[in-house]
Amino acid sequence: MPLTDTAIRNTKPDQKPFRLFDERGLYLEVSPPGGKGWRLKYRYDGKEKRLSLGVYPEVTLKDARDRRDAARKLLADGIDPSENRKAQKLAYAHRAASSFELVAREWFATHSATWVPDHHNRIVRRFEHDIFPWIGGRPIAEITAPELLNVVRRIESRGALETAHRALINCGQVFRYAVATGRADHDRSRDLRGALPPVKSEHFAATTNPKQVAQILRAMDGYEGTPTLRGALRLAPLVFVRPSELRKAEWADIDLDAAEWRYTVTKTNTPHIVPLSQQAVEILRELHPLTGRGRYVFPGARSNQRPMSDNAILAAMRCMGIDKAKMTGHGFRAVARTLLDEVLGVRPDYIEHQLAHAVRDPNGRAYNRTAHLPERKKMMQQWADYLDKLKADAGVVLPEQS
């Protein structure tokens, strides 16, 4: 006699497991703790077998009968339902192991050892915020070019065109890793060349007119904010490092007696030396009683356990009326690169080494932190003296010739 929902609900467990039979091989097995599981008894290739169809009441009587019928249809087609289920589980596992997110995270793990922390965090954050929510769970081999384009266009639509281009480049790196590891046969990002509008190249704002530079320097010298921020403003043009490197400067890396600042360049993860001019050393000696007991030369306003905010220098410059179209924190690098070359006549390779750019010598050797160090020390002092002359007289362009 077929089962009913009422009979199933009213069935109580016993000390031993027992079965309530329905029709066509379907039955409900009741365990001593009270669990009720659906089973299908069938024969395949002359052998009696059983297939689990779920647990009551999550799987209702009607659901169990539908699953039984689907299994019996497979039998009619000569397919073993148990083996079919195993094959489906394997296929699902393979799809999960080949999902875009899993492959991307493998790619992270493979390459992140050579990345600096900031770069690693930016890449992971870009994927987690802008890529994974849309295609992370999809098998990477099944993702189409239009599907990938829709993802990067979401980024473009919020006005972040440059980020969209970078995201597409990163996705291409993941696709190529998938091809190399046998989980995709094509890099879909290659099909999207030209699909995004080009990014207009914009340089960091920086005037290289000596008179305008002099005005900016005098304004910064007259800044009346905190001594820490005033010191950062005065030091920035003297050392012309990247703004993030200046604000994260640590006392442990600075040797005032040797007049050197040694640290690792965040962008390239390479060691670098900044020779400190007499003027730079003087500024740092003034700061040392204020911040020298802590880790950072320029600690944050709220906590000395963190460096100064990345917008602190820029905000101070705006407060002083220095137009954003004329100068940024990063712009001092362009100022030094141009005026050291065109005004002071310093050899370009000395300048490039001091900017921590990858410079190869005639023998093909790559950047070396100690390359031309004596000459760079002279250059940094010459540069500081030149800036002093600019501030003293806006009409001065060239240093006095001996």
Secondary structure, 3 states (H helix, E strand, C coil): CCCCHHHHHHCCCCCCCEEEECCCCEEEEECCCCCEEEEEEEEECCEEEEEEEEEECCCCHHHHHHHHHHHHHHHHCCCCHHHHHHHHHHHHHHHHHCEHHHHHHHHHHHHHHHCCHHHHHHHHHHHHHHCHHHHCCCEHHHCCHHHHHHHHHHHHHCCCHHHHHHHHHHHHHHHHHHHHCCCCCCCHHHHHCCCCCCCCCCCCCECCCHHHHHHHHHHHHCCCCCHHHHHHHHHHHHHCCCHHHHHCCEHHHEECCCCEEEEEECCCCEEEEEECCHHHHHHHHHHHHHHCCCCECCECCCCCCCECCCCHHHHHHHHCCCCCCCECCCHHHHHHHHHHHHCCCCCHHHHHHHCCCCCCCCCCCCCCCCCCHHHHHHHHHHHHHHHHHHHHCCCCCCCCCC
